[in-house]
């Protein structure tokens, strides 16, 4: 299983997302210290009703907790956009 699929599985198991997009941006960071060790840079957009009533920091902590075992060996950097289904629907309108 590649890194994106591993991240997807762990986030899905922990947060039951309605939508989950993961973009591997590691190629944009060649030469960066974290990239030199082989760890990747990822951009995650996750929509889950587990985020209802949670502040942004709490949502990010939930995401990091779900992939904690992958850091820093597989994941060096993680950019997170965490939304509820209502927020996601509003953003599309």
PDB file of N, CA, C and O in Angstrom:
ATOM      1  N   UNK A   1       0.851  -1.181   0.000  1.00  0.00           N
ATOM      2  CA  UNK A   1       0.000   0.000   0.000  1.00  0.00           C
ATOM      3  C   UNK A   1       0.893   1.240   0.000  1.00  0.00           C
ATOM      4  O   UNK A   1       1.840   1.323   0.782  1.00  0.00           O
ATOM      5  N   UNK A   2       0.595   2.206  -0.877  1.00  0.00           N
ATOM      6  CA  UNK A   2       1.410   3.420  -0.919  1.00  0.00           C
ATOM      7  C   UNK A   2       1.008   4.366   0.209  1.00  0.00           C
ATOM      8  O   UNK A   2       0.015   4.140   0.901  1.00  0.00           O
ATOM      9  N   UNK A   3       1.784   5.416   0.381  1.00  0.00           N
ATOM     10  CA  UNK A   3       1.560   6.338   1.500  1.00  0.00           C
ATOM     11  C   UNK A   3       0.186   6.996   1.471  1.00  0.00           C
ATOM     12  O   UNK A   3      -0.472   7.100   2.506  1.00  0.00           O
ATOM     13  N   UNK A   4      -0.247   7.435   0.311  1.00  0.00           N
ATOM     14  CA  UNK A   4      -1.556   8.091   0.217  1.00  0.00           C
ATOM     15  C   UNK A   4      -2.651   7.123   0.653  1.00  0.00           C
ATOM     16  O   UNK A   4      -3.554   7.511   1.394  1.00  0.00           O
ATOM     17  N   UNK A   5      -2.586   5.890   0.214  1.00  0.00           N
ATOM     18  CA  UNK A   5      -3.597   4.905   0.595  1.00  0.00           C
ATOM     19  C   UNK A   5      -3.523   4.566   2.081  1.00  0.00           C
ATOM     20  O   UNK A   5      -4.550   4.325   2.715  1.00  0.00           O
ATOM     21  N   UNK A   6      -2.324   4.547   2.632  1.00  0.00           N
ATOM     22  CA  UNK A   6      -2.164   4.304   4.064  1.00  0.00           C
ATOM     23  C   UNK A   6      -2.795   5.442   4.868  1.00  0.00           C
ATOM     24  O   UNK A   6      -3.512   5.198   5.838  1.00  0.00           O
ATOM     25  N   UNK A   7      -2.527   6.682   4.463  1.00  0.00           N
ATOM     26  CA  UNK A   7      -3.122   7.848   5.119  1.00  0.00           C
ATOM     27  C   UNK A   7      -4.639   7.794   4.976  1.00  0.00           C
ATOM     28  O   UNK A   7      -5.363   8.032   5.944  1.00  0.00           O
ATOM     29  N   UNK A   8      -5.120   7.485   3.782  1.00  0.00           N
ATOM     30  CA  UNK A   8      -6.560   7.408   3.520  1.00  0.00           C
ATOM     31  C   UNK A   8      -7.224   6.379   4.444  1.00  0.00           C
ATOM     32  O   UNK A   8      -8.273   6.655   5.024  1.00  0.00           O
ATOM     33  N   UNK A   9      -6.632   5.226   4.578  1.00  0.00           N
ATOM     34  CA  UNK A   9      -7.209   4.172   5.414  1.00  0.00           C
ATOM     35  C   UNK A   9      -7.272   4.610   6.880  1.00  0.00           C
ATOM     36  O   UNK A   9      -8.293   4.436   7.545  1.00  0.00           O
ATOM     37  N   UNK A  10      -6.183   5.173   7.370  1.00  0.00           N
ATOM     38  CA  UNK A  10      -6.154   5.570   8.773  1.00  0.00           C
ATOM     39  C   UNK A  10      -7.138   6.697   9.072  1.00  0.00           C
ATOM     40  O   UNK A  10      -7.808   6.669  10.105  1.00  0.00           O
ATOM     41  N   UNK A  11      -7.235   7.687   8.188  1.00  0.00           N
ATOM     42  CA  UNK A  11      -8.196   8.771   8.378  1.00  0.00           C
ATOM     43  C   UNK A  11      -9.629   8.259   8.260  1.00  0.00           C
ATOM     44  O   UNK A  11     -10.506   8.678   9.015  1.00  0.00           O
ATOM     45  N   UNK A  12      -9.863   7.359   7.318  1.00  0.00           N
ATOM     46  CA  UNK A  12     -11.203   6.792   7.136  1.00  0.00           C
ATOM     47  C   UNK A  12     -11.626   5.989   8.356  1.00  0.00           C
ATOM     48  O   UNK A  12     -12.756   6.109   8.829  1.00  0.00           O
ATOM     49  N   UNK A  13     -10.716   5.172   8.861  1.00  0.00           N
ATOM     50  CA  UNK A  13     -11.026   4.355  10.036  1.00  0.00           C
ATOM     51  C   UNK A  13     -11.320   5.225  11.262  1.00  0.00           C
ATOM     52  O   UNK A  13     -12.221   4.914  12.041  1.00  0.00           O
ATOM     53  N   UNK A  14     -10.571   6.302  11.432  1.00  0.00           N
ATOM     54  CA  UNK A  14     -10.696   7.132  12.629  1.00  0.00           C
ATOM     55  C   UNK A  14     -11.828   8.153  12.562  1.00  0.00           C
ATOM     56  O   UNK A  14     -12.463   8.441  13.576  1.00  0.00           O
ATOM     57  N   UNK A  15     -12.085   8.704  11.368  1.00  0.00           N
ATOM     58  CA  UNK A  15     -12.977   9.863  11.278  1.00  0.00           C
ATOM     59  C   UNK A  15     -14.200   9.683  10.376  1.00  0.00           C
ATOM     60  O   UNK A  15     -15.008  10.602  10.250  1.00  0.00           O
ATOM     61  N   UNK A  16     -14.344   8.528   9.756  1.00  0.00           N
ATOM     62  CA  UNK A  16     -15.505   8.236   8.899  1.00  0.00           C
ATOM     63  C   UNK A  16     -15.869   9.409   7.984  1.00  0.00           C
ATOM     64  O   UNK A  16     -16.990   9.917   8.041  1.00  0.00           O
ATOM     65  N   UNK A  17     -14.934   9.835   7.152  1.00  0.00           N
ATOM     66  CA  UNK A  17     -15.206  11.020   6.324  1.00  0.00           C
ATOM     67  C   UNK A  17     -16.271  10.782   5.258  1.00  0.00           C
ATOM     68  O   UNK A  17     -16.428   9.678   4.737  1.00  0.00           O
ATOM     69  N   UNK A  18     -16.987  11.842   4.957  1.00  0.00           N
ATOM     70  CA  UNK A  18     -17.953  11.855   3.866  1.00  0.00           C
ATOM     71  C   UNK A  18     -17.190  12.075   2.560  1.00  0.00           C
ATOM     72  O   UNK A  18     -17.553  11.546   1.509  1.00  0.00           O
ATOM     73  N   UNK A  19     -16.136  12.862   2.657  1.00  0.00           N
ATOM     74  CA  UNK A  19     -15.243  13.110   1.520  1.00  0.00           C
ATOM     75  C   UNK A  19     -13.827  13.218   2.053  1.00  0.00           C
ATOM     76  O   UNK A  19     -13.596  13.778   3.125  1.00  0.00           O
ATOM     77  N   UNK A  20     -12.880  12.677   1.295  1.00  0.00           N
ATOM     78  CA  UNK A  20     -11.480  12.722   1.696  1.00  0.00           C
ATOM     79  C   UNK A  20     -10.617  12.840   0.455  1.00  0.00           C
ATOM     80  O   UNK A  20     -10.597  11.945  -0.390  1.00  0.00           O
ATOM     81  N   UNK A  21      -9.911  13.941   0.353  1.00  0.00           N
ATOM     82  CA  UNK A  21      -8.988  14.170  -0.761  1.00  0.00           C
ATOM     83  C   UNK A  21      -7.589  14.311  -0.188  1.00  0.00           C
ATOM     84  O   UNK A  21      -7.360  15.097   0.731  1.00  0.00           O
ATOM     85  N   UNK A  22      -6.657  13.547  -0.733  1.00  0.00           N
ATOM     86  CA  UNK A  22      -5.269  13.598  -0.283  1.00  0.00           C
ATOM     87  C   UNK A  22      -4.388  13.818  -1.502  1.00  0.00           C
ATOM     88  O   UNK A  22      -4.436  13.059  -2.470  1.00  0.00           O
ATOM     89  N   UNK A  23      -3.589  14.864  -1.436  1.00  0.00           N
ATOM     90  CA  UNK A  23      -2.681  15.188  -2.532  1.00  0.00           C
ATOM     91  C   UNK A  23      -1.242  15.078  -2.029  1.00  0.00           C
ATOM     92  O   UNK A  23      -0.863  15.718  -1.048  1.00  0.00           O
ATOM     93  N   UNK A  24      -0.463  14.271  -2.706  1.00  0.00           N
ATOM     94  CA  UNK A  24       0.954  14.132  -2.373  1.00  0.00           C
ATOM     95  C   UNK A  24       1.704  15.264  -3.065  1.00  0.00           C
ATOM     96  O   UNK A  24       1.801  15.302  -4.292  1.00  0.00           O
ATOM     97  N   UNK A  25       2.232  16.187  -2.262  1.00  0.00           N
ATOM     98  CA  UNK A  25       2.964  17.334  -2.792  1.00  0.00           C
ATOM     99  C   UNK A  25       4.465  17.207  -2.553  1.00  0.00           C
ATOM    100  O   UNK A  25       5.196  18.196  -2.596  1.00  0.00           O
ATOM    101  N   UNK A  26       4.907  15.999  -2.304  1.00  0.00           N
ATOM    102  CA  UNK A  26       6.313  15.762  -1.987  1.00  0.00           C
ATOM    103  C   UNK A  26       7.245  16.248  -3.094  1.00  0.00           C
ATOM    104  O   UNK A  26       8.340  16.740  -2.822  1.00  0.00           O
ATOM    105  N   UNK A  27       6.808  16.108  -4.330  1.00  0.00           N
ATOM    106  CA  UNK A  27       7.646  16.511  -5.463  1.00  0.00           C
ATOM    107  C   UNK A  27       7.940  18.014  -5.461  1.00  0.00           C
ATOM    108  O   UNK A  27       8.910  18.457  -6.076  1.00  0.00           O
ATOM    109  N   UNK A  28       7.113  18.793  -4.776  1.00  0.00           N
ATOM    110  CA  UNK A  28       7.330  20.242  -4.700  1.00  0.00           C
ATOM    111  C   UNK A  28       8.378  20.625  -3.662  1.00  0.00           C
ATOM    112  O   UNK A  28       8.766  21.790  -3.564  1.00  0.00           O
ATOM    113  N   UNK A  29       8.835  19.645  -2.891  1.00  0.00           N
ATOM    114  CA  UNK A  29       9.731  19.924  -1.771  1.00  0.00           C
ATOM    115  C   UNK A  29      11.075  19.212  -1.893  1.00  0.00           C
ATOM    116  O   UNK A  29      11.756  18.991  -0.891  1.00  0.00           O
ATOM    117  N   UNK A  30      11.450  18.861  -3.094  1.00  0.00           N
ATOM    118  CA  UNK A  30      12.754  18.217  -3.294  1.00  0.00           C
ATOM    119  C   UNK A  30      13.855  19.121  -2.754  1.00  0.00           C
ATOM    120  O   UNK A  30      13.852  20.330  -2.988  1.00  0.00           O
ATOM    121  N   UNK A  31      14.780  18.530  -2.040  1.00  0.00           N
ATOM    122  CA  UNK A  31      15.867  19.294  -1.458  1.00  0.00           C
ATOM    123  C   UNK A  31      15.565  19.799  -0.055  1.00  0.00           C
ATOM    124  O   UNK A  31      16.473  20.231   0.656  1.00  0.00           O
ATOM    125  N   UNK A  32      14.318  19.752   0.346  1.00  0.00           N
ATOM    126  CA  UNK A  32      13.909  20.151   1.691  1.00  0.00           C
ATOM    127  C   UNK A  32      14.385  19.092   2.682  1.00  0.00           C
ATOM    128  O   UNK A  32      14.428  17.909   2.347  1.00  0.00           O
ATOM    129  N   UNK A  33      14.735  19.498   3.876  1.00  0.00           N
ATOM    130  CA  UNK A  33      15.284  18.580   4.879  1.00  0.00           C
ATOM    131  C   UNK A  33      14.370  17.381   5.125  1.00  0.00           C
ATOM    132  O   UNK A  33      14.855  16.253   5.212  1.00  0.00           O
ATOM    133  N   UNK A  34      13.078  17.596   5.236  1.00  0.00           N
ATOM    134  CA  UNK A  34      12.147  16.493   5.472  1.00  0.00           C
ATOM    135  C   UNK A  34      12.072  15.552   4.294  1.00  0.00           C
ATOM    136  O   UNK A  34      11.928  14.342   4.467  1.00  0.00           O
ATOM    137  N   UNK A  35      12.167  16.103   3.089  1.00  0.00           N
ATOM    138  CA  UNK A  35      12.120  15.274   1.889  1.00  0.00           C
ATOM    139  C   UNK A  35      13.362  14.408   1.769  1.00  0.00           C
ATOM    140  O   UNK A  35      13.302  13.304   1.229  1.00  0.00           O
ATOM    141  N   UNK A  36      14.471  14.896   2.265  1.00  0.00           N
ATOM    142  CA  UNK A  36      15.726  14.145   2.188  1.00  0.00           C
ATOM    143  C   UNK A  36      15.643  12.834   2.958  1.00  0.00           C
ATOM    144  O   UNK A  36      16.304  11.861   2.594  1.00  0.00           O
ATOM    145  N   UNK A  37      14.838  12.798   4.021  1.00  0.00           N
ATOM    146  CA  UNK A  37      14.704  11.576   4.811  1.00  0.00           C
ATOM    147  C   UNK A  37      13.693  10.614   4.203  1.00  0.00           C
ATOM    148  O   UNK A  37      13.540   9.488   4.677  1.00  0.00           O
ATOM    149  N   UNK A  38      13.009  11.050   3.160  1.00  0.00           N
ATOM    150  CA  UNK A  38      12.033  10.198   2.500  1.00  0.00           C
ATOM    151  C   UNK A  38      10.598  10.434   2.936  1.00  0.00           C
ATOM    152  O   UNK A  38       9.675   9.885   2.334  1.00  0.00           O
ATOM    153  N   UNK A  39      10.389  11.241   3.973  1.00  0.00           N
ATOM    154  CA  UNK A  39       9.031  11.543   4.426  1.00  0.00           C
ATOM    155  C   UNK A  39       8.370  12.507   3.447  1.00  0.00           C
ATOM    156  O   UNK A  39       9.048  13.305   2.800  1.00  0.00           O
ATOM    157  N   UNK A  40       7.042  12.432   3.342  1.00  0.00           N
ATOM    158  CA  UNK A  40       6.344  13.209   2.340  1.00  0.00           C
ATOM    159  C   UNK A  40       5.590  14.413   2.872  1.00  0.00           C
ATOM    160  O   UNK A  40       5.370  14.565   4.074  1.00  0.00           O
ATOM    161  N   UNK A  41       5.203  15.262   1.931  1.00  0.00           N
ATOM    162  CA  UNK A  41       4.386  16.450   2.186  1.00  0.00           C
ATOM    163  C   UNK A  41       3.015  16.183   1.564  1.00  0.00           C
ATOM    164  O   UNK A  41       2.920  15.845   0.384  1.00  0.00           O
ATOM    165  N   UNK A  42       1.952  16.335   2.363  1.00  0.00           N
ATOM    166  CA  UNK A  42       0.621  16.006   1.889  1.00  0.00           C
ATOM    167  C   UNK A  42      -0.364  17.119   2.196  1.00  0.00           C
ATOM    168  O   UNK A  42      -0.262  17.801   3.215  1.00  0.00           O
ATOM    169  N   UNK A  43      -1.320  17.287   1.292  1.00  0.00           N
ATOM    170  CA  UNK A  43      -2.408  18.235   1.452  1.00  0.00           C
ATOM    171  C   UNK A  43      -3.685  17.411   1.610  1.00  0.00           C
ATOM    172  O   UNK A  43      -4.034  16.634   0.722  1.00  0.00           O
ATOM    173  N   UNK A  44      -4.384  17.577   2.738  1.00  0.00           N
ATOM    174  CA  UNK A  44      -5.577  16.785   3.043  1.00  0.00           C
ATOM    175  C   UNK A  44      -6.787  17.694   3.188  1.00  0.00           C
ATOM    176  O   UNK A  44      -6.755  18.673   3.933  1.00  0.00           O
ATOM    177  N   UNK A  45      -7.851  17.363   2.470  1.00  0.00           N
ATOM    178  CA  UNK A  45      -9.152  17.976   2.681  1.00  0.00           C
ATOM    179  C   UNK A  45     -10.070  16.858   3.140  1.00  0.00           C
ATOM    180  O   UNK A  45     -10.275  15.873   2.430  1.00  0.00           O
ATOM    181  N   UNK A  46     -10.619  17.021   4.337  1.00  0.00           N
ATOM    182  CA  UNK A  46     -11.454  15.975   4.924  1.00  0.00           C
ATOM    183  C   UNK A  46     -12.758  16.578   5.402  1.00  0.00           C
ATOM    184  O   UNK A  46     -12.778  17.596   6.094  1.00  0.00           O
ATOM    185  N   UNK A  47     -13.853  15.926   5.017  1.00  0.00           N
ATOM    186  CA  UNK A  47     -15.189  16.347   5.420  1.00  0.00           C
ATOM    187  C   UNK A  47     -15.758  15.242   6.300  1.00  0.00           C
ATOM    188  O   UNK A  47     -15.931  14.108   5.855  1.00  0.00           O
ATOM    189  N   UNK A  48     -16.045  15.584   7.546  1.00  0.00           N
ATOM    190  CA  UNK A  48     -16.547  14.591   8.496  1.00  0.00           C
ATOM    191  C   UNK A  48     -17.437  15.267   9.529  1.00  0.00           C
ATOM    192  O   UNK A  48     -17.131  16.356  10.015  1.00  0.00           O
ATOM    193  N   UNK A  49     -18.526  14.616   9.851  1.00  0.00           N
ATOM    194  CA  UNK A  49     -19.393  15.167  10.882  1.00  0.00           C
ATOM    195  C   UNK A  49     -18.833  14.925  12.277  1.00  0.00           C
ATOM    196  O   UNK A  49     -19.423  15.378  13.258  1.00  0.00           O
ATOM    197  N   UNK A  50     -17.721  14.231  12.388  1.00  0.00           N
ATOM    198  CA  UNK A  50     -17.008  14.133  13.666  1.00  0.00           C
ATOM    199  C   UNK A  50     -16.446  15.494  14.072  1.00  0.00           C
ATOM    200  O   UNK A  50     -16.066  15.683  15.227  1.00  0.00           O
ATOM    201  N   UNK A  51     -16.390  16.438  13.141  1.00  0.00           N
ATOM    202  CA  UNK A  51     -15.859  17.767  13.416  1.00  0.00           C
ATOM    203  C   UNK A  51     -16.921  18.745  13.938  1.00  0.00           C
ATOM    204  O   UNK A  51     -16.590  19.862  14.333  1.00  0.00           O
ATOM    205  N   UNK A  52     -18.184  18.332  13.940  1.00  0.00           N
ATOM    206  CA  UNK A  52     -19.257  19.220  14.403  1.00  0.00           C
ATOM    207  C   UNK A  52     -18.959  19.655  15.836  1.00  0.00           C
ATOM    208  O   UNK A  52     -18.684  18.828  16.706  1.00  0.00           O
ATOM    209  N   UNK A  53     -19.020  20.970  16.065  1.00  0.00           N
ATOM    210  CA  UNK A  53     -18.803  21.530  17.392  1.00  0.00           C
ATOM    211  C   UNK A  53     -17.340  21.643  17.795  1.00  0.00           C
ATOM    212  O   UNK A  53     -17.039  22.073  18.908  1.00  0.00           O
ATOM    213  N   UNK A  54     -16.429  21.265  16.909  1.00  0.00           N
ATOM    214  CA  UNK A  54     -14.991  21.306  17.198  1.00  0.00           C
ATOM    215  C   UNK A  54     -14.360  22.536  16.544  1.00  0.00           C
ATOM    216  O   UNK A  54     -14.669  22.862  15.398  1.00  0.00           O
ATOM    217  N   UNK A  55     -13.488  23.207  17.265  1.00  0.00           N
ATOM    218  CA  UNK A  55     -12.727  24.332  16.707  1.00  0.00           C
ATOM    219  C   UNK A  55     -11.677  23.788  15.736  1.00  0.00           C
ATOM    220  O   UNK A  55     -11.383  22.592  15.729  1.00  0.00           O
ATOM    221  N   UNK A  56     -11.127  24.664  14.932  1.00  0.00           N
ATOM    222  CA  UNK A  56     -10.129  24.256  13.936  1.00  0.00           C
ATOM    223  C   UNK A  56      -8.973  23.497  14.565  1.00  0.00           C
ATOM    224  O   UNK A  56      -8.565  22.456  14.050  1.00  0.00           O
ATOM    225  N   UNK A  57      -8.444  23.995  15.659  1.00  0.00           N
ATOM    226  CA  UNK A  57      -7.311  23.332  16.304  1.00  0.00           C
ATOM    227  C   UNK A  57      -7.680  21.913  16.745  1.00  0.00           C
ATOM    228  O   UNK A  57      -6.888  20.986  16.571  1.00  0.00           O
ATOM    229  N   UNK A  58      -8.849  21.741  17.302  1.00  0.00           N
ATOM    230  CA  UNK A  58      -9.292  20.413  17.738  1.00  0.00           C
ATOM    231  C   UNK A  58      -9.443  19.474  16.541  1.00  0.00           C
ATOM    232  O   UNK A  58      -9.100  18.295  16.632  1.00  0.00           O
ATOM    233  N   UNK A  59      -9.947  19.982  15.437  1.00  0.00           N
ATOM    234  CA  UNK A  59     -10.094  19.178  14.217  1.00  0.00           C
ATOM    235  C   UNK A  59      -8.726  18.716  13.726  1.00  0.00           C
ATOM    236  O   UNK A  59      -8.543  17.550  13.377  1.00  0.00           O
ATOM    237  N   UNK A  60      -7.779  19.633  13.702  1.00  0.00           N
ATOM    238  CA  UNK A  60      -6.433  19.284  13.252  1.00  0.00           C
ATOM    239  C   UNK A  60      -5.804  18.253  14.183  1.00  0.00           C
ATOM    240  O   UNK A  60      -5.111  17.342  13.730  1.00  0.00           O
ATOM    241  N   UNK A  61      -6.042  18.396  15.462  1.00  0.00           N
ATOM    242  CA  UNK A  61      -5.519  17.416  16.421  1.00  0.00           C
ATOM    243  C   UNK A  61      -6.121  16.034  16.168  1.00  0.00           C
ATOM    244  O   UNK A  61      -5.433  15.023  16.305  1.00  0.00           O
ATOM    245  N   UNK A  62      -7.387  15.991  15.804  1.00  0.00           N
ATOM    246  CA  UNK A  62      -8.043  14.717  15.490  1.00  0.00           C
ATOM    247  C   UNK A  62      -7.399  14.064  14.270  1.00  0.00           C
ATOM    248  O   UNK A  62      -7.169  12.855  14.250  1.00  0.00           O
ATOM    249  N   UNK A  63      -7.111  14.872  13.262  1.00  0.00           N
ATOM    250  CA  UNK A  63      -6.458  14.350  12.057  1.00  0.00           C
ATOM    251  C   UNK A  63      -5.056  13.860  12.395  1.00  0.00           C
ATOM    252  O   UNK A  63      -4.678  12.751  12.017  1.00  0.00           O
ATOM    253  N   UNK A  64      -4.285  14.676  13.101  1.00  0.00           N
ATOM    254  CA  UNK A  64      -2.928  14.266  13.478  1.00  0.00           C
ATOM    255  C   UNK A  64      -2.938  13.005  14.339  1.00  0.00           C
ATOM    256  O   UNK A  64      -2.071  12.146  14.186  1.00  0.00           O
ATOM    257  N   UNK A  65      -3.897  12.890  15.230  1.00  0.00           N
ATOM    258  CA  UNK A  65      -3.983  11.692  16.081  1.00  0.00           C
ATOM    259  C   UNK A  65      -4.220  10.442  15.232  1.00  0.00           C
ATOM    260  O   UNK A  65      -3.714   9.364  15.545  1.00  0.00           O
ATOM    261  N   UNK A  66      -4.989  10.596  14.163  1.00  0.00           N
ATOM    262  CA  UNK A  66      -5.305   9.454  13.299  1.00  0.00           C
ATOM    263  C   UNK A  66      -4.094   8.946  12.518  1.00  0.00           C
ATOM    264  O   UNK A  66      -4.038   7.772  12.152  1.00  0.00           O
ATOM    265  N   UNK A  67      -3.128   9.826  12.263  1.00  0.00           N
ATOM    266  CA  UNK A  67      -1.950   9.430  11.462  1.00  0.00           C
ATOM    267  C   UNK A  67      -0.649   9.543  12.257  1.00  0.00           C
ATOM    268  O   UNK A  67       0.441   9.514  11.686  1.00  0.00           O
ATOM    269  N   UNK A  68      -0.773   9.669  13.561  1.00  0.00           N
ATOM    270  CA  UNK A  68       0.390   9.884  14.428  1.00  0.00           C
ATOM    271  C   UNK A  68       1.506   8.865  14.205  1.00  0.00           C
ATOM    272  O   UNK A  68       2.682   9.228  14.224  1.00  0.00           O
ATOM    273  N   UNK A  69       1.160   7.613  13.996  1.00  0.00           N
ATOM    274  CA  UNK A  69       2.174   6.575  13.822  1.00  0.00           C
ATOM    275  C   UNK A  69       2.958   6.719  12.517  1.00  0.00           C
ATOM    276  O   UNK A  69       3.987   6.066  12.345  1.00  0.00           O
ATOM    277  N   UNK A  70       2.486   7.560  11.595  1.00  0.00           N
ATOM    278  CA  UNK A  70       3.169   7.770  10.312  1.00  0.00           C
ATOM    279  C   UNK A  70       4.147   8.939  10.352  1.00  0.00           C
ATOM    280  O   UNK A  70       4.887   9.168   9.395  1.00  0.00           O
ATOM    281  N   UNK A  71       4.147   9.674  11.455  1.00  0.00           N
ATOM    282  CA  UNK A  71       5.007  10.840  11.563  1.00  0.00           C
ATOM    283  C   UNK A  71       6.215  10.521  12.424  1.00  0.00           C
ATOM    284  O   UNK A  71       6.046   9.839  13.435  1.00  0.00           O
ATOM    285  N   UNK A  72       7.378  10.947  12.110  1.00  0.00           N
ATOM    286  CA  UNK A  72       7.814  11.693  10.935  1.00  0.00           C
ATOM    287  C   UNK A  72       8.391  10.799   9.835  1.00  0.00           C
ATOM    288  O   UNK A  72       8.970  11.312   8.878  1.00  0.00           O
ATOM    289  N   UNK A  73       8.247   9.488   9.945  1.00  0.00           N
ATOM    290  CA  UNK A  73       8.864   8.577   8.977  1.00  0.00           C
ATOM    291  C   UNK A  73       8.207   8.659   7.601  1.00  0.00           C
ATOM    292  O   UNK A  73       8.903   8.788   6.594  1.00  0.00           O
ATOM    293  N   UNK A  74       6.874   8.586   7.545  1.00  0.00           N
ATOM    294  CA  UNK A  74       6.151   8.636   6.269  1.00  0.00           C
ATOM    295  C   UNK A  74       5.653  10.038   5.934  1.00  0.00           C
ATOM    296  O   UNK A  74       5.617  10.431   4.768  1.00  0.00           O
ATOM    297  N   UNK A  75       5.268  10.789   6.965  1.00  0.00           N
ATOM    298  CA  UNK A  75       4.734  12.148   6.775  1.00  0.00           C
ATOM    299  C   UNK A  75       5.669  13.147   7.435  1.00  0.00           C
ATOM    300  O   UNK A  75       5.949  13.060   8.631  1.00  0.00           O
ATOM    301  N   UNK A  76       6.146  14.096   6.643  1.00  0.00           N
ATOM    302  CA  UNK A  76       6.949  15.189   7.192  1.00  0.00           C
ATOM    303  C   UNK A  76       6.072  16.415   7.442  1.00  0.00           C
ATOM    304  O   UNK A  76       6.213  17.096   8.458  1.00  0.00           O
ATOM    305  N   UNK A  77       5.162  16.687   6.496  1.00  0.00           N
ATOM    306  CA  UNK A  77       4.305  17.865   6.609  1.00  0.00           C
ATOM    307  C   UNK A  77       2.900  17.512   6.131  1.00  0.00           C
ATOM    308  O   UNK A  77       2.716  16.760   5.174  1.00  0.00           O
ATOM    309  N   UNK A  78       1.921  18.076   6.823  1.00  0.00           N
ATOM    310  CA  UNK A  78       0.527  17.794   6.521  1.00  0.00           C
ATOM    311  C   UNK A  78      -0.248  19.106   6.556  1.00  0.00           C
ATOM    312  O   UNK A  78      -0.346  19.744   7.604  1.00  0.00           O
ATOM    313  N   UNK A  79      -0.794  19.503   5.423  1.00  0.00           N
ATOM    314  CA  UNK A  79      -1.658  20.673   5.344  1.00  0.00           C
ATOM    315  C   UNK A  79      -3.091  20.159   5.421  1.00  0.00           C
ATOM    316  O   UNK A  79      -3.473  19.264   4.667  1.00  0.00           O
ATOM    317  N   UNK A  80      -3.879  20.719   6.325  1.00  0.00           N
ATOM    318  CA  UNK A  80      -5.202  20.165   6.613  1.00  0.00           C
ATOM    319  C   UNK A  80      -6.298  21.200   6.409  1.00  0.00           C
ATOM    320  O   UNK A  80      -6.200  22.337   6.870  1.00  0.00           O
ATOM    321  N   UNK A  81      -7.345  20.778   5.707  1.00  0.00           N
ATOM    322  CA  UNK A  81      -8.594  21.528   5.624  1.00  0.00           C
ATOM    323  C   UNK A  81      -9.661  20.560   6.121  1.00  0.00           C
ATOM    324  O   UNK A  81      -9.993  19.595   5.432  1.00  0.00           O
ATOM    325  N   UNK A  82     -10.199  20.810   7.310  1.00  0.00           N
ATOM    326  CA  UNK A  82     -11.148  19.908   7.954  1.00  0.00           C
ATOM    327  C   UNK A  82     -12.498  20.605   8.094  1.00  0.00           C
ATOM    328  O   UNK A  82     -12.607  21.637   8.755  1.00  0.00           O
ATOM    329  N   UNK A  83     -13.520  20.035   7.469  1.00  0.00           N
ATOM    330  CA  UNK A  83     -14.843  20.648   7.429  1.00  0.00           C
ATOM    331  C   UNK A  83     -15.923  19.665   7.856  1.00  0.00           C
ATOM    332  O   UNK A  83     -15.754  18.451   7.743  1.00  0.00           O
ATOM    333  N   UNK A  84     -17.041  20.208   8.351  1.00  0.00           N
ATOM    334  CA  UNK A  84     -18.233  19.400   8.552  1.00  0.00           C
ATOM    335  C   UNK A  84     -18.956  19.311   7.205  1.00  0.00           C
ATOM    336  O   UNK A  84     -18.629  20.053   6.279  1.00  0.00           O
ATOM    337  N   UNK A  85     -19.920  18.423   7.091  1.00  0.00           N
ATOM    338  CA  UNK A  85     -20.663  18.312   5.831  1.00  0.00           C
ATOM    339  C   UNK A  85     -21.443  19.596   5.540  1.00  0.00           C
ATOM    340  O   UNK A  85     -21.581  19.991   4.383  1.00  0.00           O
ATOM    341  N   UNK A  86     -21.955  20.247   6.594  1.00  0.00           N
ATOM    342  CA  UNK A  86     -22.677  21.502   6.410  1.00  0.00           C
ATOM    343  C   UNK A  86     -21.744  22.607   5.878  1.00  0.00           C
ATOM    344  O   UNK A  86     -22.110  23.352   4.970  1.00  0.00           O
ATOM    345  N   UNK A  87     -20.557  22.699   6.447  1.00  0.00           N
ATOM    346  CA  UNK A  87     -19.579  23.700   5.982  1.00  0.00           C
ATOM    347  C   UNK A  87     -19.167  23.419   4.541  1.00  0.00           C
ATOM    348  O   UNK A  87     -19.005  24.339   3.740  1.00  0.00           O
ATOM    349  N   UNK A  88     -19.003  22.165   4.229  1.00  0.00           N
ATOM    350  CA  UNK A  88     -18.603  21.776   2.878  1.00  0.00           C
ATOM    351  C   UNK A  88     -19.712  22.131   1.870  1.00  0.00           C
ATOM    352  O   UNK A  88     -19.425  22.635   0.784  1.00  0.00           O
ATOM    353  N   UNK A  89     -20.960  21.870   2.230  1.00  0.00           N
ATOM    354  CA  UNK A  89     -22.093  22.210   1.358  1.00  0.00           C
ATOM    355  C   UNK A  89     -22.196  23.705   1.154  1.00  0.00           C
ATOM    356  O   UNK A  89     -22.458  24.166   0.043  1.00  0.00           O
ATOM    357  N   UNK A  90     -21.992  24.467   2.216  1.00  0.00           N
ATOM    358  CA  UNK A  90     -22.046  25.932   2.132  1.00  0.00           C
ATOM    359  C   UNK A  90     -20.950  26.486   1.241  1.00  0.00           C
ATOM    360  O   UNK A  90     -21.162  27.464   0.525  1.00  0.00           O
ATOM    361  N   UNK A  91     -19.777  25.865   1.281  1.00  0.00           N
ATOM    362  CA  UNK A  91     -18.643  26.317   0.481  1.00  0.00           C
ATOM    363  C   UNK A  91     -18.892  26.086  -1.004  1.00  0.00           C
ATOM    364  O   UNK A  91     -18.357  26.812  -1.842  1.00  0.00           O
ATOM    365  N   UNK A  92     -19.703  25.078  -1.339  1.00  0.00           N
ATOM    366  CA  UNK A  92     -19.983  24.774  -2.749  1.00  0.00           C
ATOM    367  C   UNK A  92     -21.011  25.729  -3.331  1.00  0.00           C
ATOM    368  O   UNK A  92     -21.048  25.933  -4.544  1.00  0.00           O
ATOM    369  N   UNK A  93     -21.849  26.316  -2.483  1.00  0.00           N
ATOM    370  CA  UNK A  93     -22.918  27.212  -2.979  1.00  0.00           C
ATOM    371  C   UNK A  93     -22.406  28.550  -3.417  1.00  0.00           C
ATOM    372  O   UNK A  93     -23.185  29.397  -3.853  1.00  0.00           O
TER     373      UNK A  93
END
